[in-house]
Amino acid sequence: MDGGMNRPRPVARLARGMPASDGAGVKLNRVIGTPQIADVDPFLMLDEFRSDDAADYIAGFPDHPHRGFETVTYMLAGRMRHGDNKGHTGRLEAGSVQWMTAGRGIVHSEMPEQENGLMQGFQLWVNLPAKDKMTEPRYQEIPPRDIPVAALPGGVTVKVIAGTVGDTTGPINGIATEPILLDLALPAGGRLSLPLPHGHNAFLYAFEGEAAVGETATRLTRGSIAVLGQGDSVLLTAPAGAARVLLAAGRPLNEPVARYGPFVMNTPDQLRQAILDFQAGRF
């Protein structure tokens, strides 16, 4: 830090997720992409799916197209089989991450591989810069054993999916928005202070227990998101018992966003072209 300055980022906006459904009717908690929080540039959407009732998830997410952005799937519990129209298939098990750069276009499905038990995880949409929207699609698939864990003082642990914590660097690389994606686990009474890049937009989502954010100790209850203001670092405590929090930060693109369902472009003309290309089988 320059000159020892450390200004923890304050909470700029606080919101609860909203019930939603997607795919063939999977029940979700939509956190970004709602009337309260439309986006947190470069993040366009965040969904948490969490149910131990198979009726809520068994229909999965059948074939659906994407163009112009990236989808990140982070599985906490359960197993998902995925496939696409390029012949690529794989299995997402608990603790794994798939970072898919849809680029110019892909048709993709994610279907549960289980018929009972807990299914829990996140899907995060990350925008691509205009110059990269029509790149070739690519996947980064990371099994649980390849996601490093940083052990911090006071029993705090950090799964580093993208970005760097101390001397621990996550496996996701080559992403235009220079993202940070961390799964933070704080024991009761735990405290965490991490530097964040200047200019990155950042948010926190509590998915187990509750946390307190910043110098004002703003309460972040389970199922809520805190969009952070500017500063040098994130300060987090767990005053009311153990907590787990997803932290995401990325360099904002500050570009116009034209979106229609699974297509995210910069202009209405590009959106129309995306729909025509999809209908003509050009994905």
N, C-alpha and C positions, 0 to 999 in steps of 0.2 A: 504493500500500500504506500502511496506517495505521502511522505511527511507524517506517517502514522495516522492519517485521516481514515476514520472508519465510520461512515454514516449508515447505520442499518436502514434498509428500505422500509418506508411506512406502507401500510395498507391503503391503497388508493380506492379500491372497490371491493365490496364483500357481497356474495350472493349465494343462495342455495341452488343446487342443481334442480332440474325439473324432470318429472317422469316423462318418458318418451318411448317410442318403439321404432325399430328399424328392421331392415332385412325382411324376413317373413313373419315379423311380429315379435322379435326379441325385446324384452322389457329392459329399459335403460334408464340411468340417471344422466340426463344431458346437462353438462356443466358450462361448456362454451358452445355458442351457437344458439343462444336463447334470446328472448327480448331483453333480458337484463344485461347479458354479456354476449354481444354479437360475435366478437373476436378479440384476440389479444395478439395482434400482428407480431410474428408470422403464424400464430396458431389460430386455426379456423374453427375447430370443433374439438370438444373432449366429451367422450361418453364413458361412463363406468357401467359395466354389466355385472350383476351380482345376484345370484339366486341359487337356492338348493331345490327349487321346484322345476323339474325338467320341462314342464309345460311352458315355462317362461323363456326357454332357450333352445329347445330341441329342433325347432324349425330352422334355426341358424340364419345365415346370410347367403342365400343362393346367388348365382351369377349376377354381378353388378359391375358396371363400367366405372373407370376413373380416368380423368385427364387433368394435368396441370398442377398436381400437388403430390404430397407424400402421405401415406397412412402408416401410423405406428401402432402395432398391437402388442400390448404387454400383458401376458397371462399371469394371474396370481394363483388361480386354482382351476383345475379341469384341463381338458385337452380339446384342441380344435384342429381339424384337418382342413388344409387350404389347397386350392388349385387355381390355375388360370388358363387362358386360351393360348398361351405359348407352350403349354405342356409341362409347366413347372408345378410340382406338388410338394407338400411337406406337412409336417405335424408340429403344431405349437403345443408344447407341454407346459405345465405349471412352472413359472419362473423364467420363461423364454421371452424373447423379443423378436418381432419381425418389423423391420423398417423398409417399407416398400416405396420406392420412387416411381410413381405411376408414369410421369413424364407424358409422352405423346399419346399414350392410351393403353389400357389393359382391361380385360374382363376377368373378374376375380371372384372366388367364392370362399367363404369360411363356414364350415359345418361342424357342429359339436361331434366329438368322437365318443361321447358317453351318453348314457340314458338315465343316469341318476347321479346324485351327489352335487357338490357345490361347483358352480361355474362362475368365475370372477376374473375380471380384468378390465383393461382400458383400451379404447381406441382414440388416438390423437391424430388430428389432421394438421399437417404443416405445409404452408404455402411454398411454392417454388417461385424464384424470381422470373420475370418475363423472359429473360434470355434462356432459361432452362426448362420452360414449360413443355417444349416438344423434344426433350432428350429421350433416348432409349430407356425403356423401363429397366429397373434393376432392384434386386432384393439384397438386404443384409439380414441374415437370419442367425440369431445368437442363442445357443442353448444356455440353460442356467449356469452350467459350470464355467462358461466363458464371460460371465458378467462379474467383474471384480467387486469386492466389498471392502470399503475403507472403514477401519475401526478407529473411532475418534474418542477423545477423552470422555469419561463419564458414562461409558457403556453405549454411546450413540454409534449406530452403524449406518453406512450409506452404500446402497447398491448403485454403482456408477455405470449407467447405460450409455450416456453420451456426456462428453466434457471431462474435466479433470478435478479431482478433489485431492489436495496435497500432491503426493506422487503417484496417485492411482488414476489411470485414464481409462475411460470406457471404450468398448469395442466399435461403436458406431463411428464411421469416418466419412469424410468427403461430402458433407452436407452443406449446402450454400449458406444456410442461416446460422451456421456455427452453434448448433443447439447444445443445451445442457439438459439432461434428463436424469433425475436422481430419485431413488426410492429411499426416503429417510425414515429410520426407525429410532425413536427416542424412548428410553425407559422412563418410568414415573420420575418426575423432577429433573429430567434430562434437559440439557441446554446445548444449542448448536449455533455456531456463527461461521458462515462461509462467505468468502468473497464472490461477487458476481461481476461479470464484465460490464463496464460502463456502456450505456446505450442499449443493452439488451432489454427487451421486455420480459417480465417474469411473472409467474403465478404459482400459488401453492394450493393443493387440494388435499384435504384431510380425509383419508379413507378408513382409518381405524382410530378410535379415541378422539381426543381433541387437543389442539395445540394453541399456543399464544404467540402472536407474531409482532416483531419489532419492539421498539423501546416502550411503546404504549401497551404492550401485551394484549393486542386485539384478539379476542376469542375467535378461533376457527374451529367450528364444530364439525363432526363427521358429516360428509356429504356437502360441505361448503367449499367455495373457492375464494381465495384472496388474491386479487390482482395487485401487484406491488408497484409502488411509485419508484422514483429514481433514488439512487444511493450507491454505496460501495459494496454492501453485503446483505445477506439475509440473516436475521436473528430469529431463532425459534426455540420455544421452551414447551415442556409437557407438564403443566402444573397439576393436571387432574388425572394422572395415570398415564400409562404407556400410550404412545401415539405413532401412527404411520402416516406420512405425508408425501405426496408426489410433488416434486419441484421441477418445473420446466422453465427454461429461459432461452431466448433466441434473438438474433439480430432482426429488427423489424425491416420489412422491405419498403414500406412507404410507397407502395404502388397501388393503382386502382384495382379493385377486386370486382370481377363480374362472375357471379356463381349461379349455377342452376343444378340443384341436386348434386350428383357426383362429378360435376365439371366445374373447375375453378380457373378462370382465365382473367384477362385484363380488360377486354372490351366485349360488348354485346355481339359484335360481328364474329369474334373468335368463339364465343359460346355457340352461336348458330352453326358455325363450321364444325365444332365438336359434335353437336347433335347429328348433323348430316353425316359426318365420318363414321360415327357409331352405327347409325341406321344402315349405312352402306357396307358395314362389315370391315371397316378399315382399321379397327383397333387391333 
